[in-house]
Amino acid sequence: MTDLGSEGREPETPPPVVESWVDRATGVGTSVGKALLLPTLAVITALIIGGIIIALSDTDSLGILFSDPGTALSNMASEVWASYRAVFRGSIGSVYAISETLFAATPLLMAALGIALGFQAGLFNIGAQGQMIMGALVATYVGLYVSAPGFIHVPLTLLAGIVGGLIWGGIPGLLKARTGAHEVITTIMFNFIALFFIQWILTTPGLQDPGRNNPVSAALAETARLPKLFGSSYRVTIGFLIALSAVYGVHWLLYKSSIGFEFRAVGANPHAGRYAGMNVALVITLAMSIAGGLAGMSGANQVMALDPYKASPALAGFVGFDAITVALLGRSNPIGVMWAALLFGALSAGGREMQGAAQVPIDLVVVLQALIVIFVAAPGLIRAIWRIKGETTESYQVTSGWGA
């Protein structure tokens, strides 16, 4: 017997869910699949637009576009193909290329894990650059003045870098927890403090390389240097394995431990976390400290793994800022951050090959990275471009904002 409503009418059935062509083709139905779908399409979209930019940068073909469009379009397509083939060859086309990709991805992965952990706790840590510098500085001191066999000296130097970054990251966390000072402002200021501090400290006797008048440290002892992973012919070191271990550790911390649950709960709603009995001030301080420790490990890696094994004000490069991009692309999940770091490492390694083989400016790699970030930050745009049905207002909170 049919169940009728209160007015004698048959209850309405919900309309069938309309699947997009992407859903049917990929079978995306799990939460993991849905989480990976938009970043993957963001990368593909960025590569397509990057190809258009490469094609338009071919001025010779543009000059004959209207007089001989067939030849012009053919030449443009060949240019795009040669550029992306060079990126592929320079990133994973050989053992050396793979080693360069892993080498470039290692510091990015370490620093991005810290930023992602901060995102999960509702904190926008822009201080990875300064935390890397301070971690590298403390690691340099231990690498120069501690005498021990390699199996003790290497972990001790790495631990020193973690402690240096942990302290430098913990101070802004404590300031936010106790005074409400926003971490964006304090971490930016701490970046400048770290930069000018290392410029000064590396000109003092004891740390400065003898015979130099610029801020460069002496070389670390050989026992404090990270061993090569594939042999002396390749630059990648066991630092990559340490970074993978950090991925597992951060994943376990966030999703398997009680403090990780508190990180995520406070990041989602600090007021609810406080109502539930959580020590929000302690959670904020601890999250920023651990984030700083991971960035400090990245800084130590830059000194312990990169020839000539010396600290300088430029040791962090742009890694601390690129790590923000990697954390965003990985959607603050340690596994996603790992794949994002490998992607950016491949772009970095392949970009050099693209510049040499295809004569395309390496700045295009930066353009690709920027496009990827833009599309990851605009999921609604990606859904519209690829005609993905379903939710159009995806909620993805990076931090809890200025008032957190």
C-alpha positions as CSV (number, residue, x, y, z in Angstrom):
1,M,0.0,0.0,0.0
2,T,1.4,3.4,-0.9
3,D,2.2,5.7,2.0
4,L,0.3,9.0,1.5
5,G,1.2,12.3,3.0
6,S,-1.0,14.2,5.4
7,E,-3.0,15.7,2.5
8,G,-3.5,12.4,0.7
9,R,-0.7,13.0,-1.8
10,E,2.2,10.7,-2.5
11,P,5.4,12.1,-1.1
12,E,7.8,13.6,-3.6
13,T,10.9,11.7,-4.5
14,P,14.2,13.7,-4.7
15,P,15.4,14.3,-8.2
16,P,18.1,12.0,-9.5
17,V,21.7,13.1,-9.0
18,V,23.1,14.3,-12.3
19,E,26.7,13.1,-12.7
20,S,29.1,15.1,-14.8
21,W,31.3,13.6,-17.5
22,V,34.2,13.7,-15.1
23,D,32.4,11.7,-12.4
24,R,31.4,9.1,-15.0
25,A,34.9,8.9,-16.5
26,T,36.9,8.8,-13.3
27,G,34.4,7.1,-11.0
28,V,35.0,9.8,-8.4
29,G,32.8,9.0,-5.5
30,T,35.0,8.7,-2.4
31,S,36.0,11.6,-0.3
32,V,39.6,11.0,-1.2
33,G,38.8,11.0,-4.9
34,K,36.8,14.2,-4.6
35,A,39.6,15.8,-2.7
36,L,42.1,14.9,-5.4
37,L,39.9,15.8,-8.4
38,L,40.0,19.6,-8.2
39,P,43.7,20.0,-7.6
40,T,44.4,17.6,-10.4
41,L,42.2,19.5,-12.8
42,A,43.8,22.8,-11.5
43,V,47.2,21.4,-12.6
44,I,45.9,20.3,-16.0
45,T,44.3,23.7,-16.6
46,A,47.5,25.5,-15.6
47,L,49.5,23.3,-18.1
48,I,47.0,24.1,-20.9
49,I,47.2,27.9,-20.2
50,G,50.9,27.6,-19.9
51,G,51.0,26.0,-23.3
52,I,49.1,28.9,-24.7
53,I,51.6,31.3,-23.2
54,I,54.5,29.4,-24.7
55,A,52.8,29.4,-28.1
56,L,52.2,33.2,-27.9
57,S,55.8,33.8,-26.9
58,D,57.0,32.4,-30.2
59,T,57.3,35.8,-32.0
60,D,58.4,34.3,-35.3
61,S,55.3,32.2,-35.6
62,L,53.1,35.1,-34.5
63,G,54.6,37.2,-37.4
64,I,53.2,34.7,-40.0
65,L,50.0,33.8,-38.2
66,F,47.8,35.6,-40.6
67,S,49.8,35.1,-43.8
68,D,50.5,31.3,-43.2
69,P,48.4,30.2,-40.3
70,G,49.0,26.5,-40.9
71,T,52.8,26.8,-40.5
72,A,52.4,29.2,-37.6
73,L,50.1,26.9,-35.6
74,S,52.3,23.9,-36.4
75,N,55.4,25.7,-35.2
76,M,53.6,26.8,-32.0
77,A,52.5,23.3,-31.3
78,S,56.0,22.0,-31.8
79,E,57.3,24.7,-29.4
80,V,54.8,23.7,-26.7
81,W,55.6,20.0,-27.2
82,A,59.3,20.6,-27.1
83,S,59.0,22.6,-23.9
84,Y,56.8,20.1,-22.0
85,R,58.9,17.2,-23.2
86,A,62.0,19.0,-21.9
87,V,60.2,19.4,-18.5
88,F,59.4,15.7,-18.5
89,R,62.9,14.7,-19.5
90,G,64.5,17.1,-16.9
91,S,62.3,15.9,-14.1
92,I,61.8,12.1,-14.5
93,G,63.6,11.3,-17.7
94,S,66.6,9.7,-16.1
95,V,68.0,8.6,-12.7
96,Y,69.8,12.0,-12.5
97,A,66.6,13.9,-13.4
98,I,64.7,12.0,-10.7
99,S,67.4,12.7,-8.2
100,E,67.2,16.4,-9.0
101,T,63.4,16.3,-8.6
102,L,63.8,14.7,-5.2
103,F,66.5,17.1,-4.2
104,A,64.4,20.1,-5.0
105,A,61.3,18.6,-3.4
106,T,63.0,17.8,0.0
107,P,63.2,21.2,1.6
108,L,59.8,22.2,0.1
109,L,58.2,19.1,1.6
110,M,59.7,19.7,5.1
111,A,58.7,23.4,5.3
112,A,55.3,22.8,3.6
113,L,54.4,20.2,6.2
114,G,54.8,22.8,8.9
115,I,52.7,25.3,7.1
116,A,50.0,22.7,6.4
117,L,49.9,21.8,10.1
118,G,49.4,25.5,10.9
119,F,46.6,25.6,8.4
120,Q,44.9,22.7,10.1
121,A,45.1,24.5,13.4
122,G,43.7,27.7,11.9
123,L,47.1,29.5,11.7
124,F,48.5,31.2,8.7
125,N,52.3,30.8,9.2
126,I,54.2,33.0,6.8
127,G,57.3,32.7,8.9
128,A,58.8,29.5,7.4
129,Q,61.5,31.6,5.7
130,G,62.8,33.0,9.1
131,Q,62.3,29.6,10.8
132,M,64.4,28.0,8.1
133,I,67.2,30.6,8.6
134,M,67.2,30.2,12.4
135,G,67.1,26.4,12.2
136,A,70.0,26.5,9.7
137,L,72.0,28.8,12.0
138,V,71.7,26.6,15.0
139,A,72.5,23.5,12.9
140,T,75.5,25.3,11.5
141,Y,76.8,26.0,15.0
142,V,76.4,22.3,16.1
143,G,77.9,21.2,12.7
144,L,81.0,23.3,13.3
145,Y,81.7,23.0,17.0
146,V,80.5,19.5,18.0
147,S,82.9,16.7,17.4
148,A,81.3,13.3,17.1
149,P,81.1,10.3,14.7
150,G,78.7,10.7,11.7
151,F,76.0,8.5,13.1
152,I,75.7,10.8,16.1
153,H,76.7,14.1,14.5
154,V,74.2,14.0,11.6
155,P,71.0,13.4,13.8
156,L,72.4,15.9,16.4
157,T,72.9,18.6,13.8
158,L,69.4,17.9,12.3
159,L,67.9,18.0,15.8
160,A,69.6,21.3,16.5
161,G,68.0,22.8,13.3
162,I,64.6,21.5,14.5
163,V,65.0,23.1,17.9
164,G,66.1,26.4,16.4
165,G,63.0,26.6,14.1
166,L,60.8,25.3,16.9
167,I,61.8,28.2,19.2
168,W,61.5,30.8,16.4
169,G,58.1,29.5,15.4
170,G,56.9,29.1,19.0
171,I,57.4,32.8,19.9
172,P,54.8,34.1,17.4
173,G,52.5,31.3,18.6
174,L,52.9,32.4,22.2
175,L,52.4,36.0,21.2
176,K,49.1,35.1,19.5
177,A,48.0,32.9,22.4
178,R,48.7,35.4,25.1
179,T,48.2,38.8,23.5
180,G,46.2,38.1,20.3
181,A,48.9,39.4,18.0
182,H,48.1,38.0,14.6
183,E,50.6,35.4,13.3
184,V,50.6,36.9,9.8
185,I,52.1,40.1,11.1
186,T,54.5,38.6,13.7
187,T,55.8,35.9,11.4
188,I,56.5,38.4,8.6
189,M,58.4,40.6,11.1
190,F,60.3,37.5,12.4
191,N,61.4,36.8,8.9
192,F,63.1,40.1,8.7
193,I,64.6,39.7,12.2
194,A,66.0,36.3,11.2
195,L,67.4,37.6,7.9
196,F,69.2,40.6,9.4
197,F,70.4,38.6,12.4
198,I,72.1,36.0,10.3
199,Q,73.6,38.7,8.2
200,W,75.2,40.1,11.4
201,I,76.1,36.8,13.2
202,L,77.9,35.4,10.1
203,T,80.3,38.3,10.1
204,T,81.5,37.5,13.7
205,P,84.6,35.5,14.5
206,G,83.9,31.9,15.1
207,L,81.1,31.5,12.5
208,Q,82.4,33.5,9.5
209,D,84.5,31.6,7.0
210,P,88.2,32.6,7.6
211,G,89.4,35.0,4.9
212,R,86.0,36.2,3.9
213,N,84.5,39.6,4.5
214,N,80.9,38.7,3.6
215,P,78.4,36.8,5.8
216,V,79.2,33.2,5.0
217,S,80.0,30.5,7.5
218,A,82.8,28.0,7.5
219,A,81.9,24.6,6.0
220,L,80.3,22.0,8.2
221,A,82.4,19.1,9.4
222,E,82.1,16.1,7.1
223,T,80.6,14.1,9.9
224,A,77.6,16.6,10.0
225,R,76.8,16.3,6.3
226,L,73.8,14.3,5.1
227,P,74.9,11.2,3.2
228,K,74.0,10.9,-0.5
229,L,71.1,8.7,-1.4
230,F,72.2,7.5,-4.8
231,G,76.0,8.0,-4.6
232,S,78.3,11.0,-4.9
233,S,77.2,11.6,-8.5
234,Y,73.8,12.7,-7.4
235,R,72.8,15.6,-5.1
236,V,69.8,14.0,-3.4
237,T,70.5,12.9,0.2
238,I,68.9,10.9,2.9
239,G,67.1,14.1,3.7
240,F,64.4,13.0,1.3
241,L,63.8,9.9,3.4
242,I,63.7,12.0,6.5
243,A,61.1,14.2,4.8
244,L,59.0,11.1,4.0
245,S,59.3,10.1,7.6
246,A,58.0,13.6,8.6
247,V,55.0,13.1,6.3
248,Y,54.1,9.9,8.2
249,G,54.8,11.6,11.5
250,V,52.6,14.7,10.8
251,H,49.8,12.5,9.3
252,W,49.8,10.4,12.5
253,L,49.9,13.5,14.7
254,L,47.0,15.1,12.9
255,Y,44.7,12.2,12.4
256,K,45.7,9.6,15.0
257,S,46.6,11.5,18.2
258,S,44.5,13.5,20.6
259,I,46.6,16.6,20.3
260,G,46.1,16.4,16.5
261,F,42.4,16.3,17.0
262,E,42.7,19.4,19.2
263,F,44.7,21.1,16.5
264,R,41.9,20.5,13.9
265,A,39.1,21.3,16.4
266,V,40.6,24.6,17.4
267,G,41.4,25.3,13.7
268,A,37.7,24.8,12.8
269,N,36.3,26.7,15.7
270,P,38.5,27.9,18.6
271,H,35.4,29.0,20.6
272,A,33.9,25.5,20.4
273,G,37.3,24.1,21.3
274,R,37.5,26.3,24.4
275,Y,33.9,25.3,25.3
276,A,34.9,21.6,25.0
277,G,37.6,22.2,27.6
278,M,40.6,22.5,25.3
279,N,43.5,24.7,26.2
280,V,43.4,26.9,23.1
281,A,46.4,29.0,24.1
282,L,48.5,25.8,24.5
283,V,47.2,24.4,21.2
284,I,48.1,27.5,19.3
285,T,51.6,27.7,20.8
286,L,52.3,24.1,20.3
287,A,51.1,24.1,16.7
288,M,53.2,27.1,15.7
289,S,56.2,25.5,17.5
290,I,55.9,22.2,15.6
291,A,55.4,24.1,12.4
292,G,58.6,26.1,13.1
293,G,60.5,22.9,13.9
294,L,59.6,21.4,10.6
295,A,60.7,24.6,8.8
296,G,63.9,24.5,10.9
297,M,64.5,21.0,9.7
298,S,64.2,22.3,6.2
299,G,66.8,25.0,6.9
300,A,69.2,22.4,8.4
301,N,68.8,20.3,5.3
302,Q,69.8,23.3,3.2
303,V,73.1,23.5,5.1
304,M,73.7,19.8,5.6
305,A,72.8,18.6,2.1
306,L,73.8,21.5,-0.3
307,D,77.4,21.9,-1.4
308,P,79.5,23.8,-0.1
309,Y,77.8,23.1,3.2
310,K,77.9,26.7,4.4
311,A,75.3,28.9,5.9
312,S,74.5,32.3,4.3
313,P,71.6,34.8,4.3
314,A,70.5,33.3,1.0
315,L,70.3,29.7,2.2
316,A,66.5,29.6,2.3
317,G,66.0,31.1,-1.2
318,F,62.3,31.2,-1.8
319,V,61.6,27.8,-0.2
320,G,59.7,29.3,2.7
321,F,57.3,31.1,0.5
322,D,57.0,28.4,-2.1
323,A,56.1,26.0,0.7
324,I,52.9,28.1,1.3
325,T,51.9,27.3,-2.3
326,V,52.8,23.6,-1.8
327,A,50.7,23.4,1.4
328,L,47.7,25.0,-0.4
329,L,48.0,22.7,-3.4
330,G,48.2,19.7,-1.0
331,R,45.0,21.0,0.8
332,S,46.9,20.9,4.1
333,N,46.9,17.1,4.1
334,P,50.4,15.6,4.6
335,I,49.9,13.1,1.8
336,G,48.6,15.8,-0.6
337,V,51.5,18.0,0.5
338,M,54.0,15.3,-0.4
339,W,52.6,15.0,-4.0
340,A,52.5,18.7,-4.3
341,A,56.1,19.0,-3.3
342,L,57.1,16.4,-5.8
343,L,55.2,18.3,-8.5
344,F,57.0,21.5,-7.7
345,G,60.3,19.7,-7.4
346,A,59.7,18.3,-10.9
347,L,58.8,21.7,-12.2
348,S,62.0,23.1,-10.7
349,A,64.2,20.4,-12.1
350,G,62.5,20.3,-15.5
351,G,62.5,24.1,-15.8
352,R,66.2,24.1,-16.1
353,E,66.1,21.5,-18.9
354,M,63.3,23.5,-20.6
355,Q,65.4,26.6,-20.5
356,G,68.4,24.9,-22.0
357,A,66.8,22.6,-24.6
358,A,63.7,24.5,-25.7
359,Q,65.1,28.1,-25.1
360,V,62.0,28.9,-23.0
361,P,62.6,31.3,-20.0
362,I,62.7,29.5,-16.7
363,D,60.3,32.2,-15.4
364,L,57.6,30.2,-17.1
365,V,57.8,27.7,-14.3
366,V,56.9,30.5,-11.9
367,V,54.0,31.4,-14.1
368,L,52.8,27.7,-14.0
369,Q,53.1,27.6,-10.2
370,A,51.1,30.9,-9.9
371,L,48.4,29.5,-12.3
372,I,48.1,26.3,-10.2
373,V,47.6,28.3,-7.0
374,I,45.0,30.5,-8.7
375,F,43.0,27.5,-9.9
376,V,43.3,25.6,-6.6
377,A,42.1,28.7,-4.7
378,A,39.1,29.0,-7.0
379,P,37.4,25.6,-7.1
380,G,34.2,27.1,-8.4
381,L,36.1,28.3,-11.5
382,I,37.5,24.8,-12.1
383,R,34.0,23.3,-11.7
384,A,32.7,25.7,-14.3
385,I,35.5,25.2,-16.7
386,W,35.3,21.4,-16.6
387,R,31.5,21.3,-16.2
388,I,31.5,19.4,-12.9
389,K,28.0,19.0,-11.4
390,G,27.4,19.0,-7.7
391,E,28.3,21.4,-5.1
392,T,29.3,24.8,-6.5
393,T,30.2,26.4,-3.2
394,E,32.8,24.1,-1.9
395,S,33.8,25.0,1.6
396,Y,37.6,24.7,2.2
397,Q,38.9,26.7,5.1
398,V,42.6,27.3,5.2
399,T,42.7,29.3,8.4
400,S,40.0,30.7,10.7
401,G,40.9,34.2,9.7
402,W,42.0,37.4,11.2
403,G,39.7,37.2,14.2
404,A,40.7,33.7,15.3
